[in-house]
Amino acid sequence: MPAAPSAPRLLVIDDDPGVLPIVDRFARQLGFDVQYFGSGRDALSRLSDLHPHVALVDLQMPELSGIDVLRAMRADVPDCEVILMTGNASVDTAIEAVKAGALDYLSKPFDFDRL
């Protein structure tokens, strides 16, 4: 008998731990297995183990920006869809995110219909 398919994996990369409960509840209702990282460096060091399908990445974090994380993810796991999120949205950063390969760019607080 074939093994049951595993749930799609969602990485949440955000230095604000308050984001996780909101996204986690929503994503698990949709059937995602959610992994949370408080920094881009921590997440990138585990990419080869996790094989994420989708990543929600905060744009403004210490050490590595969301754009830096996005670029690294595009190189390491090109089939993972990356959505950048920010509390300080601007047209310029949205354009930069899409040019770097982001699937979308979301403003916080979340519009769950859009997410």
VMD Tcl script that draws the C-alpha trace (Angstrom):
set ca {
  {0.00 0.00 0.00}
  {1.49 3.42 -0.96}
  {2.29 5.89 1.78}
  {-0.19 8.69 2.35}
  {0.94 11.97 0.82}
  {2.45 14.33 3.32}
  {0.96 17.72 4.02}
  {2.40 20.67 2.10}
  {5.07 22.44 4.15}
  {4.87 26.14 4.95}
  {7.84 28.03 6.37}
  {7.08 31.17 8.33}
  {10.18 33.34 8.74}
  {9.56 36.35 10.93}
  {11.34 37.90 13.92}
  {7.94 38.80 15.45}
  {6.72 35.69 17.32}
  {3.21 37.19 17.43}
  {2.78 36.39 13.73}
  {3.09 32.63 14.19}
  {-0.19 31.91 16.05}
  {-2.18 33.86 13.46}
  {-0.61 32.21 10.42}
  {-0.35 28.79 12.08}
  {-4.07 28.54 12.85}
  {-5.03 29.68 9.36}
  {-2.50 27.47 7.53}
  {-3.25 24.31 9.54}
  {-6.96 24.69 8.72}
  {-5.91 24.56 5.06}
  {-3.85 21.40 5.66}
  {-0.32 22.83 5.85}
  {2.44 21.56 8.10}
  {3.89 24.80 9.53}
  {7.52 25.38 10.55}
  {8.48 28.67 12.18}
  {11.86 30.41 12.25}
  {12.67 33.69 13.99}
  {15.53 34.55 11.63}
  {16.43 34.12 8.01}
  {19.80 32.58 8.89}
  {18.16 29.84 10.98}
  {15.67 29.03 8.23}
  {18.27 28.98 5.46}
  {20.48 26.63 7.46}
  {17.62 24.09 7.54}
  {16.26 24.39 3.98}
  {17.81 21.16 2.75}
  {16.07 19.23 5.57}
  {12.68 20.91 5.24}
  {11.97 21.04 1.49}
  {9.23 23.70 1.89}
  {6.48 24.18 -0.66}
  {5.62 27.74 0.41}
  {7.37 30.34 2.57}
  {6.01 33.49 4.21}
  {9.00 35.75 4.82}
  {9.04 39.03 6.70}
  {10.72 41.78 4.72}
  {12.41 43.58 7.62}
  {14.44 41.36 9.93}
  {17.82 41.76 11.62}
  {20.86 40.19 9.93}
  {19.20 39.19 6.63}
  {16.37 41.06 4.96}
  {13.42 39.22 3.47}
  {14.80 40.03 -0.01}
  {18.11 38.35 0.94}
  {16.23 35.30 2.21}
  {14.10 35.25 -0.94}
  {17.15 35.29 -3.21}
  {18.81 32.48 -1.25}
  {15.64 30.41 -1.35}
  {15.25 30.92 -5.10}
  {18.76 29.49 -5.51}
  {18.39 26.58 -3.05}
  {14.73 25.56 -3.43}
  {13.52 27.10 -6.71}
  {10.20 25.23 -6.60}
  {9.24 26.83 -3.26}
  {6.81 29.74 -3.65}
  {7.89 32.71 -1.52}
  {5.52 35.40 -0.30}
  {7.05 38.44 1.36}
  {5.14 40.22 4.11}
  {5.68 43.57 5.78}
  {4.15 46.08 8.10}
  {5.68 48.91 6.04}
  {4.51 48.29 2.49}
  {5.70 50.45 -0.38}
  {5.44 50.21 -4.14}
  {9.24 50.16 -4.52}
  {9.74 47.20 -2.19}
  {6.82 45.34 -3.78}
  {8.42 45.77 -7.21}
  {11.82 44.67 -5.87}
  {10.23 41.59 -4.26}
  {8.48 40.50 -7.44}
  {11.61 41.11 -9.53}
  {13.58 38.93 -7.08}
  {11.08 36.11 -7.58}
  {8.41 36.53 -4.91}
  {5.02 35.08 -5.72}
  {3.31 37.91 -3.86}
  {3.79 40.71 -1.35}
  {1.41 41.05 1.60}
  {0.86 43.84 4.08}
  {0.43 43.22 7.78}
  {-2.06 42.96 9.35}
  {-3.11 40.15 7.02}
  {-6.02 40.13 4.68}
  {-6.83 36.42 5.00}
  {-8.86 36.37 1.80}
  {-5.77 37.50 -0.08}
  {-3.48 35.17 1.84}
}
mol new
graphics top color blue
foreach p $ca { graphics top sphere $p radius 0.5 }
foreach p [lrange $ca 0 end-1] q [lrange $ca 1 end] { graphics top cylinder $p $q radius 0.2 }
display resetview
